[in-house]
Amino acid sequence: MNIGEAAKSSGVSAKMIRYYEETGLIPPAARTQSGYRVYAEADVHRLRFIRRARDLGFSLVDIGELLGLWRDQSRQSADVKQLALAHIAGLRRKIVELEDMASTLETLAQACQGNARPDCPILSELEGPAHPSLPDAASARDNGVRGKG
């Protein structure tokens, strides 16, 4: 099948298939005499594996490791589990970071009057060190303080 058919069948865009090939995540596709890529069902199966791993947020490096483990029939499931647990820990750290960002933005949005005046604590926070009339976002959030704006 051609790259368009492989993309449709795997759920991975043709552009990403080319990228995965360029980065070495997948082996180079077979080529016709005129230079067009040709994919077998095994290639599509590998692309589906990659797509599912990407859907779970694994990095390309981790996916490369997972592919290696998937192909290695002498693998130990403990190695796969260790990789998954490390990824879970990373996801949990990101969740905490995202919750902190949302909380900071909520605090800043609440401190902003949202009127015709130019003063805006959101922009002041983005500008750099805390504006004298507005405690930094973390302090404002922790202390329940709202600045002017």
N, C-alpha and C positions, 0 to 999 in steps of 0.2 A: 504494500500500500504506500501511497505517497505521503508527504508530510501533513497535508491537509486532512487526509483520512485518519492518519495516526493521531493528529491533534483532536479531531472530533471523537474518536474512539476512546482516547485516554483522558480527555478533559484538560489537557495541557495545551496551551496555545503553541502555534508553530514557532513563534518568536522565542518562547521559553525552551522549546525542544532544541532549537539551534543554540541557545545559550547554554543549556545543559551539556550539549555536545562540545561546545567551545571550551567550557571549563573542565571537561573531563569527567563530569558526573555520570554521563552515559558514553558508551563507546561511539566512535564515528559510525554513521549509518552507511549501509551499503549504497552504492551509486549505480545508476544506469549508465550506459555508454554516453548518454548526453549530459551526465552530471547530476541528474535529479536524485534526491535521497529516496531510498526505498526502505520501508520498515516491515519487520515480521511481527507476528503476534507476540513473540517473546519481548520484543522492544516495547510494544504497547503495554504489556504486563508490567515491565520495569517502570514505564512512565506513570502508570496508575499508582504503583507503589510510591513513587516520588510525590505524586499529587496528594496522596493520603497523608504522607509524612509532612508535607508543607501545610496541609490543612490543620495539622496538629501543632504547627508552629516550629517544627524542627528546622535548624539552620542547614544550609547546604553542606557544611562540614559534617554535621551530625548525620545527615541523610547519606552522605558518602560512607560513613562508618556503618550505618544501618544496612545499606546495600551490600557492603562487604560481609557483614554478619549473615545477611539473608542468603547470599551465595555460598557461604562456608558451611557445609553440612557437618563439619566437626566442631562447630561453634558451641559455646556454653550459653545457655539461656541467661545465666547470671550476668554475662557481658551486656546482653540486650537490656536486661532489667536495670542495670547500673546506668546505662545511657538514658533510659526512660526516666528513672528517678532523678537524675541530674537535671533533665529537662523540666520535670515537674517543679523542682526547687527554683529553677530560673523563672518559670511562669509565675510562681507564687511571689517571688521578689518583684516582678514586673507589676503584678496586681497591686501590691502595697504601694509601689511608686506611682501607679496610675491613680489610686485612691488619694494619695497625698496631693497629686497635681490637681485633681478635681476639687478637693477640699480647699486648696489654696485659691483656685479660681473662683469658687463659690464665695469665699470670704472677700476677695477683691471685688467681685460683682455686687455683693451686698453693700460694700463700702462706697460704690460708685452711685452717685445721685442719678445718673442717666438723664440729665437735663441739658439746657442750652449752654451751660457754663463749660469752659474748656478744661477745668480741673478734672483729672481722671486718675484714680489710684491704680487702675489696671495698667495704664501707660506708664505711670510713675514707677511701678514695680518692674516693668519690663525694661525701663530705661537704665536701671542700675541699682546702686545702693538705695536703701529705703529713703523715701522722701521724708523730710523732717516732720511733716504733719501726718504721716502715715507710718505706723510701725510696720516692720517687714511682715510679709504675709504669714510666715510661720508663727511669729509672736502674736499677730492679730488673731490668728485662728486659735492658738493655744489659750490666749487670754480673753477671747471673746470681744476684743477691741475692734472698733470700726473707725477708720480714718475719715477725713473730710473728703468731699468730692461729690 
